[in-house]
Amino acid sequence: MNVFKLLVSILACQVAGGIGAIFTAQSVSNWYAALNRPYFSPPNWIFAPVWTILYLLMGLSLYLVWKKGLENKQVKTGVMVFLFQLFLNSLWSFLFFGLQSSFYAFIGIIFLWLAILITIIIFSKISKKAAYLLLPYIIWVSFAALLNFNIWQLNP
């Protein structure tokens, strides 16, 4: 086990989550609270623990791939795609909460979902466990996309 790679992998994902949380914290109690939300919208308190767990799973997934070595072209590609989807993840928080645009955020989450899917496909060729660890993430982002779409529709 390479402890350095493990810690960097987990911390990178948690930092991305922290960046997103900065935008979320600024808007959740006022702008988001005032939005019309669909009946299936979860309570606000659920988001922080769910995302913390998802970022941990993402970090473990990244570690399982990275430990195979960046000299492997497939690993290098997988890590680059992973980092891109991690960027899109933080970008979504900026679009939704920072810009307060459910429309732009919906467009962003479509690209995020596609990037996660591509990451899972690439990771599955390197480490099945790494790919499986991303399944809760894509499921949650699928739900978030549905929620985002409905918020956009309910708040023209």
Phi, psi and omega per residue, in radians:
M1 nan 2.290 3.081
N2 -1.715 1.744 -3.052
V3 -1.083 -0.663 3.133
F4 -1.044 -0.879 -3.131
K5 -1.108 -0.662 3.113
L6 -1.091 -0.846 -3.124
L7 -1.134 -0.759 3.132
V8 -1.102 -0.720 -3.140
S9 -1.072 -0.837 -3.122
I10 -1.197 -0.768 -3.126
L11 -1.130 -0.673 3.123
A12 -1.032 -0.754 3.136
C13 -1.209 -0.724 3.126
Q14 -1.145 -0.644 3.089
V15 -1.116 -0.748 3.079
A16 -1.023 -0.716 3.085
G17 -1.138 -0.666 3.106
G18 -1.122 -0.681 3.092
I19 -1.084 -0.804 3.094
G20 -1.081 -0.656 -3.128
A21 -1.139 -0.534 3.112
I22 -1.053 -0.812 3.124
F23 -1.201 -0.668 -3.127
T24 -1.121 -0.827 -3.078
A25 -1.042 -0.565 -3.104
Q26 -1.253 -0.383 -3.014
S27 -2.139 -0.269 -2.980
V28 -1.152 -0.627 -3.065
S29 -1.448 -0.297 3.138
N30 -2.051 -1.214 -3.073
W31 -1.085 -0.907 -3.088
Y32 -1.121 -0.686 -3.131
A33 -1.104 -0.496 -3.103
A34 -1.504 -0.160 -3.116
L35 -1.267 2.606 2.912
N36 -1.347 2.187 -3.116
R37 -2.114 2.662 -3.139
P38 -1.183 2.808 -3.102
Y39 -1.035 -0.458 -3.093
F40 -1.581 0.160 3.127
S41 -1.169 2.168 -3.119
P42 -1.265 2.828 3.086
P43 -1.138 2.610 -3.071
N44 -0.994 -0.592 -3.051
W45 -1.143 -0.347 -3.062
I46 -1.306 -0.444 -3.006
F47 -1.147 -0.782 -3.094
A48 -1.067 -0.878 3.134
P49 -1.156 -0.649 3.128
V50 -1.101 -0.832 -3.117
W51 -1.162 -0.627 3.105
T52 -1.064 -0.764 3.110
I53 -1.154 -0.761 3.140
L54 -1.088 -0.729 3.108
Y55 -1.140 -0.587 3.061
L56 -1.134 -0.826 3.121
L57 -1.083 -0.686 3.096
M58 -1.096 -0.746 3.119
G59 -1.091 -0.733 3.094
L60 -1.118 -0.697 3.103
S61 -1.078 -0.832 3.109
L62 -1.028 -0.762 3.136
Y63 -1.024 -0.803 -3.108
L64 -1.048 -0.551 3.105
V65 -1.434 -0.844 -3.091
W66 -1.029 -0.635 -3.095
K67 -1.151 -0.244 3.083
K68 -1.324 -0.235 3.042
G69 1.811 2.212 -3.131
L70 -1.254 -0.191 3.072
E71 -1.229 -0.328 3.035
N72 -1.357 2.130 -3.061
K73 -1.037 -0.697 -3.133
Q74 -1.140 -0.690 3.095
V75 -1.125 -0.806 -3.130
K76 -1.045 -0.776 3.102
T77 -1.096 -0.779 3.136
G78 -1.055 -0.763 3.130
V79 -1.138 -0.713 3.137
M80 -1.126 -0.753 3.119
V81 -1.157 -0.703 3.086
F82 -1.017 -0.830 -3.126
L83 -1.122 -0.599 3.094
F84 -1.155 -0.775 3.132
Q85 -1.178 -0.530 3.082
L86 -1.160 -0.688 3.042
F87 -1.068 -0.801 3.130
L88 -1.087 -0.582 3.099
N89 -1.065 -0.847 3.106
S90 -1.183 -0.633 3.128
L91 -1.062 -0.669 3.134
W92 -1.023 -0.771 3.129
S93 -1.067 -0.691 3.098
F94 -1.112 -0.796 -3.106
L95 -1.141 -0.797 -3.062
F96 -1.317 -0.971 -3.050
F97 -1.579 -0.673 -3.115
G98 -1.242 -0.943 3.112
L99 -1.474 -0.215 -3.110
Q100 0.978 0.810 -3.126
S101 -2.145 1.772 3.101
S102 -1.209 -0.460 3.095
F103 -1.179 -0.971 3.137
Y104 -1.086 -0.622 3.106
A105 -1.137 -0.652 3.106
F106 -1.120 -0.739 3.070
I107 -1.064 -0.777 3.131
G108 -1.074 -0.685 -3.083
I109 -1.263 -0.460 3.037
I110 -1.113 -0.821 3.103
F111 -1.135 -0.656 3.084
L112 -1.065 -0.831 -3.119
W113 -1.037 -0.773 3.118
L114 -1.105 -0.717 3.130
A115 -1.141 -0.650 3.087
I116 -1.140 -0.780 3.125
L117 -1.035 -0.803 3.116
I118 -1.089 -0.704 3.100
T119 -1.057 -0.795 3.137
I120 -1.058 -0.762 -3.138
I121 -1.090 -0.820 3.137
I122 -1.140 -0.806 -3.128
F123 -1.078 -0.593 -3.111
S124 -1.115 -0.431 3.112
K125 -1.412 -0.266 -3.111
I126 -1.826 -0.777 -3.119
S127 -2.682 1.991 3.117
K128 -1.049 -0.685 3.137
K129 -1.069 -0.725 3.130
A130 -1.075 -0.726 3.121
A131 -1.151 -0.774 -3.141
Y132 -1.079 -0.617 3.138
L133 -1.136 -0.346 3.135
L134 -1.591 -0.127 -3.124
L135 -1.102 -0.762 3.075
P136 -1.060 -0.580 3.124
Y137 -1.107 -0.867 -3.111
I138 -1.209 -0.541 3.074
I139 -1.149 -0.804 3.136
W140 -1.132 -0.721 3.129
V141 -1.172 -0.563 3.050
S142 -1.092 -0.786 3.083
F143 -1.112 -0.745 3.134
A144 -1.092 -0.636 3.106
A145 -1.142 -0.733 3.093
L146 -1.096 -0.774 3.102
L147 -1.090 -0.821 3.119
N148 -1.009 -0.823 3.134
F149 -1.024 -0.798 -3.122
N150 -1.158 -0.657 3.082
I151 -1.120 -0.722 3.087
W152 -1.039 -0.790 -3.110
Q153 -1.197 -0.604 -3.102
L154 -1.428 -0.201 -3.084
N155 -2.297 1.226 -3.081
P156 -1.155 nan nan
